[in-house]
């Protein structure tokens, strides 16, 4: 068994500096609990005193009953020429009442002389005295050496002196921060190895950013060079191009390299943790994220899908279930009979591979793809299409006609949309009108009104995502557009698609499929 490696998460602080990422106090608390149950070792909660949200988090975090993780408050060393015990910011770190405190200090002479404008000697005292003060007050202290790799390359001698100052103060960990994210793997590994030899009994950590696209790679290289703690964020949230993604680092360390991590026993919950973080941040999940993304084990090519159907390891580097993911089959104009059969089984449909209608279905599917439809993210539309082709389901309603009118009142500057829908349900005609600000909203409301008397459960359906894509911009306003819609009913989510050179028709098809899918027993 390889050595123990600790995971330090900074999603609640560094992650929220990412473009479009924001967490409420309640979300930060829930995410901290989720990370604790997963097995994250250290959770950085924020910077006490920097903003009301972080202050409120630390006040409430004191009441969290965490089973494993240690909450850390984040801040900087004391100010120049101020005693540690008199520094207001260090006092706030103690008032946060966290078992761990992480402070950063300057390593690079550029920052020492040009940014904080002090002397190299005073900077060393700032580091040592700040760490010493926090240790005397009973805290685990992680010293973050900011811009360490830039500082090391500028002056190895002075960079190591800053680390020695932290060691002399009693630091529990020395964290080497590639703050600008510009160091590549080979150089990074050599520097970490040098520092580990220098630090001797004081464990080394690494904190990497993704500005060069290698945040995960250099983090792993740091561990291989001797680091025993990795800092990062869930889903790689963070400033600029983000921080090193611990959702990728963790399975690589456990599954590929055999390191001992506290969260190893909960690895199958990794995708759930990743999705939960996106939910708390109100961020769209990255489907191409390694290990936990929806596309990580998705197969579209017919040859690939056929091989995976026979031997999953032929095109999958791990078993998806190890990280809580699953194999997915994507249907398209490249699909063959084997892929369609796999997709049908994935969707719970029992069909005969020898059914002659399968070939006709494949021909129809390829023609629809040519016309602009896309079924990779529209499982519900695909299942409906296959069920109808094989006569395995009867539509719950039939559409006689629909109409949409959009009106603008220039005098009152009001835009109003009106939709009329005429359906037949069990021999009864339902003719309904609804108004909304936009045409899709009006169609949605009219369709619900026409169905609700027969199927009251349709009112629980939520439209949660709606995308319109122009497929051939060269045709201008006459281009075919594809509408991808996503719906939710409790915990169940399904996607539908529509395509037409009329955007209203494409939207209607996606809406109609969503309600048909909900109501048909397939």
Long-range contacts (C-beta under 8 A, 24 or more apart in sequence): 1-258, 1-260, 2-257, 2-258, 2-259, 2-260, 3-228, 3-259, 3-260, 4-228, 4-259, 4-260, 4-261, 5-223, 5-227, 5-228, 5-229, 5-230, 5-253, 5-259, 5-260, 5-261, 6-41, 6-42, 6-205, 6-228, 6-229, 6-230, 6-261, 6-262, 7-39, 7-40, 7-41, 7-42, 7-229, 7-230, 7-232, 7-246, 7-249, 7-250, 7-261, 7-262, 7-263, 8-40, 8-41, 8-42, 8-43, 8-44, 8-72, 8-142, 8-175, 8-205, 8-229, 8-230, 8-231, 8-232, 9-35, 9-40, 9-42, 9-43, 9-44, 9-231, 9-232, 9-233, 9-234, 9-246, 10-44, 10-74, 10-207, 10-231, 10-232, 10-233, 10-243, 11-35, 11-44, 11-233, 11-234, 11-237, 11-277, 12-43, 12-44, 12-45, 12-46, 12-57, 13-44, 13-45, 13-46, 13-47, 13-54, 13-74, 14-44, 14-233, 14-237, 14-238, 14-239, 14-243, 15-233, 15-234, 15-237, 15-238, 15-243, 15-281, 16-46, 16-237, 17-238, 17-239, 18-233, 18-237, 18-238, 18-239, 18-242, 20-283, 21-237, 21-281, 21-283, 22-281, 22-282, 23-280, 23-281, 24-53, 25-53, 25-56, 25-57, 25-60, 27-280, 27-281, 28-53, 28-57, 28-280, 29-57, 29-60, 29-61, 29-64, 30-280, 31-234, 31-276, 31-277, 31-280, 32-61, 32-64, 32-66, 32-69, 32-71, 33-64, 33-66, 34-273, 34-276, 34-277, 35-69, 35-234, 35-273, 36-64, 36-66, 36-67, 36-68, 36-69, 37-67, 37-266, 38-263, 38-266, 38-269, 38-270, 38-273, 39-68, 39-261, 39-262, 39-263, 39-264, 39-265, 39-266, 40-68, 40-69, 40-262, 40-263, 41-68, 41-69, 41-70, 41-229, 41-262, 42-69, 42-70, 42-71, 42-72, 42-100, 42-142, 42-229, 43-69, 43-70, 43-71, 43-72, 44-71, 44-72, 44-73, 44-74, 44-102, 44-231, 45-71, 45-72, 45-73, 45-74, 45-96, 45-98, 46-73, 46-74, 47-73, 47-74, 47-75, 48-73, 48-75, 48-92, 48-93, 48-95, 48-96, 49-75, 49-88, 49-89, 49-92, 58-96, 58-97, 58-98, 61-98, 62-97, 68-262, 70-98, 70-99, 70-100, 70-140, 71-98, 71-99, 71-100, 72-98, 72-99, 72-100, 72-101, 72-102, 72-140, 72-142, 73-98, 73-100, 73-101, 73-102, 74-101, 74-102, 74-103, 74-104, 75-101, 75-102, 75-103, 75-104, 76-103, 76-104, 76-105, 77-103, 77-104, 77-105, 77-106, 77-126, 77-127, 77-130, 77-131, 78-126, 78-129, 78-130, 78-133, 79-126, 80-116, 80-117, 80-118, 80-122, 80-123, 80-126, 81-118, 81-122, 83-129, 84-129, 84-130, 84-132, 84-133, 85-133, 87-130, 90-130, 90-133, 90-134, 93-134, 93-139, 94-134, 94-137, 94-139, 98-139, 99-139, 99-140, 100-139, 100-140, 100-141, 100-142, 101-134, 101-139, 101-140, 101-141, 101-142, 102-141, 102-142, 102-143, 102-144, 102-175, 103-130, 103-131, 103-134, 103-141, 103-142, 103-143, 103-144, 104-143, 104-144, 104-145, 104-146, 104-177, 105-130, 105-143, 105-144, 105-145, 105-146, 105-162, 105-165, 105-166, 106-146, 106-147, 106-151, 106-162, 107-145, 107-146, 107-147, 107-148, 107-150, 107-151, 107-152, 107-158, 107-159, 107-162, 108-146, 108-147, 108-148, 108-150, 108-151, 108-154, 108-159, 109-151, 109-154, 109-155, 109-158, 110-147, 110-150, 110-154, 111-146, 111-147, 111-151, 120-158, 123-162, 124-161, 124-162, 124-165, 125-165, 127-162, 127-165, 127-166, 127-169, 128-165, 128-166, 128-168, 128-169, 129-169, 130-169, 131-165, 131-166, 131-169, 131-170, 131-171, 132-168, 132-169, 132-170, 135-169, 135-170, 135-171, 140-172, 141-169, 141-170, 141-171, 141-172, 141-173, 142-171, 142-172, 142-173, 142-175, 142-205, 142-229, 143-169, 143-171, 143-173, 143-174, 143-175, 144-175, 144-177, 144-207, 145-174, 145-175, 145-176, 145-177, 146-177, 146-179, 147-177, 147-179, 147-180, 148-176, 148-177, 148-178, 148-179, 149-176, 149-177, 149-178, 149-182, 149-183, 149-187, 149-188, 149-191, 150-179, 150-180, 150-182, 152-191, 156-194, 160-195, 160-198, 163-195, 163-198, 163-199, 167-199, 167-202, 171-202, 172-202, 172-203, 173-202, 173-203, 173-204, 173-205, 173-229, 174-199, 174-202, 174-203, 174-204, 174-205, 175-204, 175-205, 175-206, 175-207, 175-229, 175-231, 176-204, 176-205, 176-206, 176-207, 176-222, 176-227, 177-206, 177-207, 177-208, 178-206, 178-207, 178-208, 178-209, 178-218, 179-207, 179-209, 180-209, 180-211, 181-208, 181-209, 181-210, 181-211, 181-212, 181-215, 181-240, 181-241, 182-211, 182-212, 183-212, 183-218, 184-212, 184-214, 184-218, 185-214, 185-217, 185-218, 185-221, 188-218, 188-221, 188-222, 188-225, 189-218, 189-221, 189-222, 189-224, 189-225, 190-225, 192-221, 192-222, 192-225, 192-226, 192-227, 193-225, 193-226, 196-225, 196-226, 196-227, 197-226, 203-227, 203-228, 203-229, 204-228, 204-229, 205-229, 205-230, 205-231, 206-230, 206-231, 207-231, 207-232, 207-243, 207-244, 208-232, 208-243, 208-244, 209-238, 209-239, 209-240, 209-241, 209-242, 209-243, 209-244, 210-236, 210-238, 210-240, 210-241, 210-242, 210-243, 210-244, 210-245, 211-240, 211-241, 213-241, 215-241, 215-242, 215-243, 215-244, 215-245, 216-244, 216-245, 216-248, 216-249, 216-252, 218-244, 219-244, 219-249, 220-249, 220-252, 220-253, 220-257, 223-253, 223-257, 223-259, 224-257, 234-273, 234-274, 234-277, 235-274, 235-277, 235-278, 235-283, 235-285, 235-286, 235-289, 236-289, 237-277, 237-281, 237-283, 245-289, 247-273, 247-274, 247-289, 247-290, 247-291, 247-292, 248-289, 248-290, 248-291, 251-291, 251-318, 251-322, 251-323, 255-318, 255-322, 267-322, 267-323, 267-324, 268-321, 268-322, 268-323, 268-324, 269-324, 270-323, 270-324, 271-323, 271-324, 271-325, 272-324, 291-318, 291-323, 291-325, 292-323, 292-324, 292-325, 293-325, 294-328, 295-328, 296-320, 296-325, 297-325, 297-326, 297-327, 297-328, 298-327, 298-328, 298-329, 298-330, 299-327, 299-328, 299-329, 299-330, 299-339, 300-329, 300-330, 300-332, 300-334, 300-335, 300-376, 301-334, 302-334, 302-335, 302-336, 302-338, 302-339, 305-329, 305-335, 305-336, 305-338, 305-339, 305-342, 306-336, 306-338, 306-339, 308-342, 309-338, 309-341, 309-342, 330-375, 330-376, 331-365, 331-375, 331-376, 331-382, 332-369, 332-374, 332-375, 332-376, 333-365, 333-366, 333-369, 333-370, 335-362, 335-365, 335-366, 336-362, 337-362, 340-365, 340-386, 343-382, 344-386, 347-379, 347-382, 347-383, 349-383, 349-386, 349-387, 349-392, 349-522, 351-386, 351-390, 351-392, 355-390, 357-389, 357-390, 360-389, 361-385, 361-386, 361-389, 361-390, 364-389, 368-499, 371-480, 371-499, 372-471, 372-480, 372-481, 372-482, 372-499, 372-500, 373-482, 373-497, 373-498, 373-499, 374-482, 374-484, 374-497, 374-499, 375-497, 377-484, 377-486, 377-495, 377-497, 378-484, 378-495, 378-496, 378-497, 378-513, 379-494, 379-495, 380-487, 380-494, 380-495, 380-496, 380-513, 380-514, 380-517, 381-495, 381-496, 381-497, 381-510, 381-513, 381-517, 383-517, 383-522, 384-513, 384-516, 384-517, 384-520, 384-522, 387-520, 387-522, 392-522, 393-520, 393-521, 393-522, 394-520, 395-516, 395-520, 396-425, 396-455, 396-516, 396-519, 396-520, 397-423, 397-424, 397-425, 397-450, 397-451, 397-454, 397-515, 397-516, 397-519, 398-423, 398-424, 399-423, 399-512, 400-424, 400-429, 402-443, 402-446, 402-508, 404-439, 404-442, 404-443, 404-504, 406-439, 417-441, 417-442, 418-442, 419-443, 419-445, 419-446, 420-446, 421-446, 421-447, 421-449, 421-450, 422-450, 423-447, 423-450, 423-451, 425-450, 425-451, 425-454, 426-454, 428-454, 430-454, 439-504, 439-507, 440-466, 440-507, 440-511, 443-504, 443-507, 443-508, 443-511, 444-511, 447-511, 447-512, 447-515, 448-515, 451-515, 451-519, 455-519, 457-518, 458-515, 458-518, 458-519, 460-489, 460-490, 461-487, 461-488, 461-489, 461-514, 461-515, 461-518, 462-487, 462-488, 462-489, 463-487, 463-514, 464-488, 464-493, 466-507, 466-510, 468-503, 468-506, 468-507, 471-499, 475-501, 481-506, 482-506, 483-507, 483-509, 483-510, 484-510, 485-510, 485-511, 485-514, 487-514, 487-518, 489-518
